[in-house]
């Protein structure tokens, strides 16, 4: 699966010529890149126009198109929903999945998420803040909502700021790390949704998330443990920048690298796209009754040094 993520953050016109994505911006030279090399295209400016050919070619190549709002959250996504020959069959299996299995899978997801959070806090601060002890307590369906209890402990410790609140309000995100989190999670969500489609599943049929207005419930489910990769990237960024510093192209590039770099898992070095696809494929195996466990790595260690001062530069 291709790894390149392209953000359009200025007024631009997008078109297709000879299987190439062409980006034209006033005052800039024409930018051309092969469509087959794209993982995700982010539209982050209201004055971006594009042709129907752009939409169809991106879909054919299995790439995502994401429109981002002023809070750096996804306002819309276009998914390549016909890239797997068995999609209809697997869609039926998703619909027929029994509630008891959904609850058991959600238990696995929550346990993996809290395990990741605990491991990262211990690595960062020398203490997991009591999160590790919560993992074994998570029961089928997480009826005690230990995911939320863990989050309360986690956020207070992650940024060493007891006043920090995740998403304080829809119209006042503030000049803090919520901008970074929203943008990073948008990238992760798009990559997870793409892996789900590549596995022949439909991202709207979730295991736990079920908002009627959310077309990506399954992506929101399966990405939960991997949010840690965005969180840790932001922590390293804040070692060299204040939380209210401009959220510029260098900050975005730093987060984009979190979903394009390679990670050590076991004795392998794999791209995040491969790892996400492996998780999505494990759900297929559960649906086909070939196994009863989702495939999450024990932990993911970046193959490149993160503590180096984040480089400056323009995304793309």
PyMOL commands that set and color helices and strands:
alter all, ss='L'
color gray80, all
select helices_A, chain A and resi 35-37+52-60+87-96+99-125+132-135+146-158+178-198+217-222+224-238+249-260+272-287
alter helices_A, ss='H'
color red, helices_A
select strands_A, chain A and resi 4-8+12-17+20-24+31-34+38-43+48-50+64-68+74-78+262-265+268-271+301-302
alter strands_A, ss='S'
color yellow, strands_A
deselect
rebuild
show_as cartoon
